[in-house]
Amino acid sequence: MHITKGKVDYKETVQDLLQTTQGMSYETTVKGEGEVQIIASDYQIVNKIHTLDGIRVKFVSIKQPLIQCISRETTLEDAYIIVNKYER
């Protein structure tokens, strides 16, 4: 995948992209922004949502994270971030 003048050049199908990046998306809930920053120092954060239980952090990694988290289904947004961050 390459981006030229804001246009994405990707030769495979969306399904291929999602299948290639499956198993690289994770989620965890932390208590505060300090913990979010620790996660951000090691992984690429995709989204964070403040909830009553804390901050739900969605992130991607090509390796199994060393923190307590759950695997989640890879979205197209996740796949785009994975390919652009790790496959340059």
C-alpha positions in Angstrom: 0.0 0.0 0.0 1.3 3.4 -0.9 -0.2 6.9 -0.6 0.5 9.4 -3.4 -1.0 12.8 -3.3 -3.7 11.6 -0.8 -4.7 8.6 -3.0 -4.3 5.1 -1.6 -2.6 2.7 -4.1 -3.3 -0.9 -2.9 -3.3 -3.8 -5.4 -5.1 -6.4 -3.2 -8.8 -6.5 -2.2 -10.2 -5.1 1.1 -10.8 -8.7 2.2 -7.1 -9.6 1.5 -6.0 -6.5 3.5 -8.2 -7.5 6.5 -7.1 -11.1 6.4 -3.5 -10.1 6.3 -3.8 -7.9 9.3 -6.1 -10.1 11.3 -4.9 -10.8 14.9 -3.1 -7.5 15.2 -5.8 -5.4 16.9 -6.2 -5.3 20.6 -8.1 -3.5 23.4 -7.6 -2.8 27.1 -9.1 -0.6 29.7 -6.9 1.5 31.9 -7.5 3.9 34.8 -5.8 7.1 33.6 -4.0 9.0 30.9 -0.6 8.0 32.4 -1.3 4.4 31.5 -2.5 5.5 28.0 0.9 7.2 27.5 2.7 4.0 28.5 0.7 2.1 25.9 1.3 4.8 23.3 5.1 4.5 23.9 5.0 0.8 22.7 2.0 0.5 20.5 0.0 2.5 17.9 -3.2 3.7 19.5 -6.2 3.7 17.2 -8.9 5.0 19.5 -9.5 5.7 23.1 -12.9 6.1 24.8 -13.6 7.4 28.3 -16.1 5.1 30.1 -17.3 4.7 33.7 -14.7 1.9 34.1 -11.8 3.9 32.8 -10.3 4.6 29.4 -10.9 1.9 26.8 -7.8 1.9 24.5 -7.9 0.2 21.1 -4.4 -0.3 19.6 -2.6 -2.3 17.0 0.7 -4.3 17.1 2.3 -6.8 14.8 3.6 -8.7 17.9 1.6 -10.1 20.8 1.4 -7.2 23.3 3.1 -7.7 26.7 0.3 -6.0 28.5 -3.0 -7.4 29.6 -5.4 -7.0 26.7 -7.9 -8.8 24.5 -7.7 -9.4 20.8 -10.4 -7.8 18.7 -11.5 -8.0 15.1 -9.4 -5.9 12.8 -11.3 -3.0 11.2 -10.4 -1.4 7.9 -9.1 1.6 9.8 -6.9 -0.7 11.9 -5.6 -2.5 8.8 -4.7 0.9 7.1 -2.8 2.0 10.2 -1.0 -1.4 10.5 0.1 -1.4 6.8 1.2 2.2 6.9 3.1 1.9 10.3 4.8 -1.4 10.0 5.1 -2.2 6.2 7.2 0.8 5.0 
